[in-house]
Every structure is written in structure tokens, then in C-alpha cells.
Amino acid sequence: MDREEDLRLAEITPEISRRTMALLRELVGLEPPERVPEGAMVAADAILAEHGTDGLRVLVMTLASWATAQIENVAELSGRSHEAVLDSMELACLEAGNPEE
């Protein structure tokens, strides 16, 4: 990133971070869990409309940073490697996409 881009993204980062936290508070524990993607898309669409692709980039950077920290935390607390935690997550995604009947 160049200096101008750094400044532009830094300017909107606090707002996007607050909105990301609000989104997570809304989505965590949502039932049924199938509603989570819809809520995420509504938030992403609102950020895109207000801040364009810069807003989406900051949203992704924020979520990736927080997800990475939490995966590291789960790995440490469970005594598993980061890779093992990610493998478990990937398996859950695969199972959700191919439910056995």
C-alpha cells in the first residue's frame, strides 16, 4: 500500500471496527445459524454503499485479524496446532455443505 492509501484506510478504520463489533454482537448466537450469512451480507452491502471498496477492504482486514487471533487462542487453549483448528473448521464447512441424509 502507498502512503495515500494507508491514510485513506486509516481514516475509516475506527468506524468500520465499531461496525464490525456490532455485527458480531448481532450474529453470534443467532438462530438458526443459517441467518448469519444474510446478516453479514446486509452489513457488507451497507459498508460498500457508504465507503466503497475501501470500506470492504477494511472490513475484511478487521475480520481476518480478529479471526486469526481467536484461532490462535482456541489452538492454545485446546492444546492443538493452528493447523488442527483450521482443519476442524474446514471439516465443519464441508459437512455443512454436504449434509448426510
Residue, then its C-alpha position, 0 to 999 in steps of 0.5 A: m500500500d502507498r502512503e495515500e492509501d494507508l491514510r485513506l484506510a486509516e481514516i475509516t478504520p475506527e468506524i468500520s471496527r465499531r461496525t464490525m463489533a456490532l455485527l458480531r454482537e448481532l450474529v453470534g448466537l443467532e438462530p438458526p445459524e443459517r441467518v448469519p450469512e444474510g446478516a453479514m451480507v446486509a452489513a457488507d452491502a451497507i459498508l460498500a454503499e457508504h465507503g466503497t471498496d475501501g470500506l470492504r477492504v477494511l472490513v475484511m482486514t478487521l475480520a481476518s485479524w480478529a479471526t486469526a487471533q481467536i484461532e490462535n487462542v482456541a489452538e492454545l487453549s485446546g492444546r492443538s496446532h493452528e493447523a488442527v483448528l483450521d482443519s476442524m473448521e474446514l471439516a465443519c464447512l464441508e459437512a455443512g455443505n454436504p449434509e448426510e441424509 
